[in-house]
Amino acid sequence: MSYKPSSWVDNLPAEITVCDTTGILLQMNACAEKLFKDDGGGSLIGSDALACHPEPSRTKLTGMLEAQYANLYMSTEKGEKRFFFQSPWYKNGQYAGFVEISFEVPDAIPHFVKE
C-alpha cells in the first residue's frame, strides 16, 4: 500500500521517507525521490528499507522497528554534511512504522543559548 504525501510534505526542502512496521517503504517526498534516484527513486516504494541498508545500519534499523525508539545523527559523505531524524510514527494511536527526515547541514549554523 502506498500513500501520496500532501503538498506541503512534498515541497518541504528535506528528504522524507516513511515505512511500515516491517520496513516496507510506503512514501517518499519529491526530495527523497531525487536523493535516491540512482537507486530507483519513487520506484522504491513497496520495497524493503532493510534491504537498502548495509550492516551495521540494517541491524540498527531492525532494532528500531522492533523497539520503536527514535534515532538521530549527523553524517558526512562526499563532503556533504547531513542531519537524520528517524522516529516511530503512529496512526490512530497505534504504531505504524518509521519516518526518516534528512537534510543538508550548512557549515555555519547560528546557535542560540536561551536561559
Residue frames as qw, qx, qy, qz and C-alpha x, y, z in Angstrom:
[[0.000, 0.891, 0.454, 0.000, 0.00, 0.00, 0.00],
 [0.445, 0.088, -0.002, 0.891, 1.42, 3.42, -0.89],
 [0.070, -0.848, -0.417, 0.321, 0.43, 6.89, 0.19],
 [0.412, 0.598, 0.139, 0.673, 0.89, 10.12, -1.74],
 [0.354, -0.324, -0.386, 0.787, 2.29, 12.84, 0.51],
 [0.104, 0.903, 0.385, -0.158, 0.34, 16.06, 0.92],
 [0.494, 0.777, 0.026, 0.390, 1.69, 19.06, -0.98],
 [0.236, -0.909, 0.296, -0.176, 3.46, 20.69, 1.98],
 [0.789, -0.380, 0.462, 0.141, 5.40, 17.47, 2.66],
 [0.799, 0.405, 0.304, 0.324, 6.21, 17.01, -0.99],
 [0.344, 0.834, -0.006, 0.430, 7.57, 20.56, -1.24],
 [0.572, -0.799, 0.164, 0.082, 9.47, 20.60, 2.06],
 [0.469, 0.738, -0.477, 0.092, 13.21, 21.07, 1.31],
 [0.353, -0.455, 0.789, -0.213, 14.16, 17.88, 3.17],
 [0.463, 0.098, -0.830, -0.295, 14.03, 14.19, 2.31],
 [0.596, -0.168, 0.497, -0.608, 11.14, 12.35, 3.94],
 [0.486, 0.079, -0.829, -0.267, 10.67, 8.59, 3.72],
 [0.646, -0.244, 0.379, -0.616, 8.03, 6.56, 5.53],
 [0.396, 0.133, -0.898, -0.141, 7.95, 2.83, 6.13],
 [0.771, -0.409, -0.242, -0.425, 5.56, 0.43, 7.85],
 [0.666, -0.616, 0.371, -0.197, 6.33, -1.66, 10.95],
 [0.932, -0.013, 0.300, 0.202, 8.18, -4.26, 8.87],
 [0.376, -0.492, 0.391, 0.681, 10.33, -1.75, 6.95],
 [0.437, 0.479, 0.634, 0.422, 8.34, -1.66, 3.69],
 [0.115, -0.165, 0.068, 0.977, 8.62, 1.81, 2.14],
 [0.210, 0.666, 0.698, -0.155, 5.20, 3.47, 1.93],
 [0.185, 0.958, 0.219, 0.019, 6.02, 7.02, 0.95],
 [0.570, -0.156, 0.104, 0.800, 8.78, 9.31, -0.28],
 [0.182, 0.876, 0.174, -0.412, 8.51, 13.02, -0.92],
 [0.639, 0.764, -0.033, 0.083, 9.98, 14.63, -4.06],
 [0.028, -0.838, 0.533, -0.111, 13.30, 15.43, -2.37],
 [0.661, -0.311, 0.680, -0.058, 13.72, 11.81, -1.23],
 [0.837, 0.449, 0.311, 0.013, 12.87, 10.53, -4.71],
 [0.415, 0.867, -0.252, 0.113, 15.56, 12.84, -6.11],
 [0.314, -0.706, 0.624, -0.114, 18.15, 11.84, -3.49],
 [0.634, -0.147, 0.758, -0.024, 17.58, 8.13, -4.17],
 [0.670, 0.589, -0.099, -0.441, 17.12, 8.44, -7.95],
 [0.307, 0.546, -0.769, -0.128, 20.21, 6.32, -8.70],
 [0.169, -0.087, 0.945, -0.265, 18.70, 3.56, -6.53],
 [0.005, -0.406, -0.880, -0.248, 15.27, 3.73, -8.17],
 [0.163, -0.179, 0.016, -0.970, 13.72, 6.91, -6.72],
 [0.612, -0.071, 0.196, -0.763, 9.96, 6.61, -6.31],
 [0.789, 0.105, -0.538, -0.278, 10.01, 3.04, -7.61],
 [0.242, 0.217, -0.825, 0.462, 11.49, 2.08, -4.22],
 [0.560, -0.145, 0.309, -0.755, 8.02, 2.49, -2.70],
 [0.937, 0.015, -0.092, -0.335, 6.84, -1.01, -1.81],
 [0.717, 0.330, -0.553, 0.267, 10.39, -2.32, -1.34],
 [0.773, -0.531, -0.275, 0.212, 12.09, -3.34, 1.91],
 [0.011, -0.946, 0.245, -0.212, 14.08, -0.49, 3.51],
 [0.733, -0.531, 0.416, 0.089, 16.18, -3.06, 5.35],
 [0.847, 0.265, 0.319, 0.332, 17.48, -4.36, 2.02],
 [0.361, 0.861, 0.006, 0.357, 18.73, -0.85, 1.21],
 [0.314, -0.861, 0.344, -0.202, 20.91, -0.64, 4.33],
 [0.670, 0.317, -0.625, 0.245, 24.29, -2.36, 4.74],
 [0.740, -0.526, -0.339, 0.245, 25.47, -3.59, 8.13],
 [0.123, -0.220, -0.851, 0.461, 25.59, -2.30, 10.80],
 [0.305, 0.014, -0.009, -0.952, 22.78, 0.06, 9.73],
 [0.584, -0.154, -0.652, -0.458, 20.47, -2.87, 8.91],
 [0.493, -0.264, -0.758, 0.336, 20.75, -4.29, 12.43],
 [0.044, -0.140, -0.336, 0.930, 20.23, -0.82, 13.93],
 [0.435, -0.034, -0.270, -0.858, 17.07, -0.26, 11.84],
 [0.584, -0.207, -0.768, -0.165, 15.74, -3.72, 12.70],
 [0.348, -0.256, -0.666, 0.608, 16.14, -2.91, 16.40],
 [0.136, 0.101, 0.105, -0.980, 14.43, 0.46, 15.95],
 [0.523, -0.125, -0.529, -0.656, 11.48, -1.14, 14.16],
 [0.588, -0.265, -0.761, 0.069, 11.10, -3.74, 16.92],
 [0.389, -0.364, -0.546, 0.647, 11.69, -1.50, 19.98],
 [0.058, 0.845, 0.440, 0.298, 10.11, 1.65, 18.48],
 [0.429, -0.703, -0.077, 0.562, 12.76, 4.15, 19.54],
 [0.370, 0.929, 0.000, -0.018, 13.88, 7.33, 17.79],
 [0.756, -0.163, 0.201, 0.601, 17.38, 7.88, 16.42],
 [0.295, 0.955, 0.016, -0.008, 19.18, 10.99, 15.26],
 [0.713, -0.320, 0.285, 0.555, 22.64, 11.55, 13.91],
 [0.308, 0.861, -0.211, -0.346, 24.77, 13.55, 11.50],
 [0.835, 0.036, 0.440, 0.329, 26.76, 12.06, 8.67],
 [0.148, 0.784, -0.332, -0.503, 29.26, 13.41, 6.14],
 [0.745, 0.156, 0.594, 0.262, 29.61, 11.77, 2.75],
 [0.518, 0.473, 0.372, 0.608, 31.33, 13.19, -0.32],
 [0.235, 0.112, -0.112, 0.959, 31.85, 16.46, 1.54],
 [0.398, -0.458, -0.292, -0.739, 28.14, 16.89, 2.31],
 [0.004, 0.011, -0.788, 0.616, 27.07, 17.01, 5.96],
 [0.488, -0.338, -0.526, -0.609, 23.53, 15.74, 6.60],
 [0.324, -0.170, 0.636, -0.680, 21.26, 15.53, 9.64],
 [0.460, -0.151, -0.806, -0.341, 19.00, 12.47, 10.05],
 [0.432, -0.134, 0.526, -0.720, 15.96, 12.14, 12.31],
 [0.456, -0.070, -0.834, -0.303, 14.30, 8.72, 12.44],
 [0.319, -0.096, 0.573, -0.749, 11.22, 8.22, 14.56],
 [0.124, 0.350, 0.929, -0.001, 8.27, 5.89, 15.02],
 [0.313, -0.072, -0.160, -0.933, 5.01, 7.23, 13.62],
 [0.198, 0.240, 0.869, -0.385, 1.52, 6.39, 14.75],
 [0.316, -0.191, -0.511, -0.777, -1.88, 6.12, 13.10],
 [0.667, -0.481, -0.291, -0.488, -4.95, 6.32, 15.34],
 [0.542, -0.676, 0.399, -0.300, -2.66, 5.85, 18.34],
 [0.960, -0.068, 0.260, 0.079, -1.15, 2.61, 17.01],
 [0.352, -0.555, 0.567, 0.496, 2.49, 2.16, 16.00],
 [0.740, 0.612, 0.182, -0.212, 2.54, 2.28, 12.20],
 [0.830, 0.357, 0.039, 0.427, 6.24, 2.29, 11.29],
 [0.512, -0.484, 0.029, 0.709, 9.06, 4.79, 10.91],
 [0.372, 0.915, 0.120, 0.102, 9.63, 8.14, 9.29],
 [0.653, -0.232, 0.101, 0.713, 13.06, 9.46, 8.34],
 [0.207, 0.972, 0.109, 0.016, 13.65, 13.15, 7.74],
 [0.697, -0.242, 0.164, 0.655, 17.06, 14.23, 6.46],
 [0.297, 0.946, 0.102, 0.073, 18.52, 17.44, 5.16],
 [0.650, 0.369, -0.183, 0.639, 21.85, 19.03, 4.29],
 [0.470, -0.801, -0.187, 0.321, 23.50, 20.98, 7.10],
 [0.381, 0.859, -0.139, 0.313, 25.42, 24.13, 6.15],
 [0.629, 0.196, -0.457, 0.598, 28.92, 24.65, 7.53],
 [0.070, 0.074, -0.421, 0.901, 27.83, 27.56, 9.73],
 [0.364, -0.594, -0.655, -0.293, 24.58, 27.42, 11.69],
 [0.200, -0.563, 0.269, -0.755, 23.52, 30.03, 14.23],
 [0.560, -0.280, -0.752, 0.208, 23.29, 28.56, 17.71],
 [0.261, -0.606, 0.085, -0.746, 21.30, 30.41, 20.34],
 [0.396, -0.165, -0.801, 0.418, 21.52, 29.58, 24.03],
 [0.369, -0.575, -0.154, -0.714, 18.42, 30.71, 25.88],
 [0.319, -0.053, -0.790, 0.522, 18.31, 30.68, 29.65]]
